[in-house]
Amino acid sequence: MPVQQSLFTDKDLVAVLDFGAQYNQLIARRVRECNVYSEVFPASTPAAKLEQMAPKGIILSGGPSSVYEKNAPMPDPDIFNLGIPILGICYGMQVMGIMLKGKVGASDRREFGRTELRVDKPGTLFDGLNPQLICWMSHGDSILEPPKGFEIAAHTNNSPVAAMSDFKRNLHGVQFHPEVVHTPWGIEVIRNFVIKACRCKANWTMGNYVEI
C-alpha cells in the first residue's frame, strides 16, 4: 500500500503515476536521491485523491502503449487543473501532448538507444546543462505539434520535439528517459524539476522512512 503523505507531514511529496513502465520505481528512486520523497501510484488515481495528498509535483511515467490506441491508459484529466507542476517522461509526455490538444503520431523512424540531444531553451529542466547532450531514447511515437502554450525545449535529428515546457502552467515533458544511467546527466533534469519547478525542500532521507 502506498505510503500516504500524512506520514510525512514535514516533508514534500512528488507523486509518480505509473503507466506500465519498467522504470517507474526507478523514477521514484531518482527523486529520492534528490532528497525529496516520492511514491508510485496507479495512472488512474483520481485527481481529487492526489490533491488530498498535496504533492508538490507529479511525474507521468513512460509506458509500452501508444496514446492513440484503444484503451490506452490515461490519467484523470483534472490533474492538469490542480496547479501542480507536472513532468511527463516518454509516454507520459505524449499523454500530456494529446490530452492538452497537441498532436502525437508515429515517428518517421523509431529512436532507441544513445541519441544526441540539442537544447533549444534551457528554461527550468536544462538549467546548468550543456546545450549538446547524449540521452537514452526508446519510443516509436512522438509529439508532432506541442499543445498551445508549450515551447520546444530540445530536439534530436528524429524528434523535433524531444522536450517541451509550458512555463506559465509549469508543465514539462521529455521524450528521453532521464531516470536511466544511460542518460548520465538525467538526474540533473529530475533535480531541476523537483527543486526548481516544484520548489521541494531537499530534506528527506531514507532515515525518515525507517523511523515510520
Steps between C-alpha positions, in 0.01 A plus 500: 500500500639844408637706785261791557623857514357530852793286622740768381329817615822700496629354171412571140355232273542446126244252365595271210207373292575157357404433137662158492862602459769259612679801651218649710660405832832629370342841440391513864846388607663783304272753666595360839867530404426872477396476869132544415246231588324327209240225472352315200124499446277345231455711187124507566531661845224764521614860500298561817695228683830643382390846613429363849857371521624849408795400279738774399532344154379216280706288260329303222708190429576337169311194381469244219174634352426750223277787609276461195435128561161388628503473880840668528554591869423863576504701823209694643494813277440714807863453608582778254265733688657447844764770451771244585822476292496193275780324314415247228766241406482328159144358488417744780604789277280365221208470744551865588518588131179331394294591809590868466403508130841457341574245226665162554584249229739235379860616455660483157754272660494334839762633740662246729825528689760774527383814324644848458280767658523872430356743752304786342375667818671413830211637705438296813586142408835560331625781722875462554542229234691503173304580182615175336441179692467124463173347619324162495196469275245220463192603303308453177258792544587867534349840566426636153361829624524622861181615673423869507720682750791257475845590371745252348783455748714241316513296181684210336553416135188283506288678761435871438334510844728300732407721797235767553390738774202719581669735743179681594327180615826333612441197278797321342569195287804308379504227236819342637543310827681713760464228764734244338878495536533518120396866536787584736383858563133397532504532877566872447179532296306325775668716764418815303138392484455411867710783645448787254161425341332340802696700761543192717718515806784247475457377857396136464729206567454124524527547873164681493343187356663267751363707788137438392 
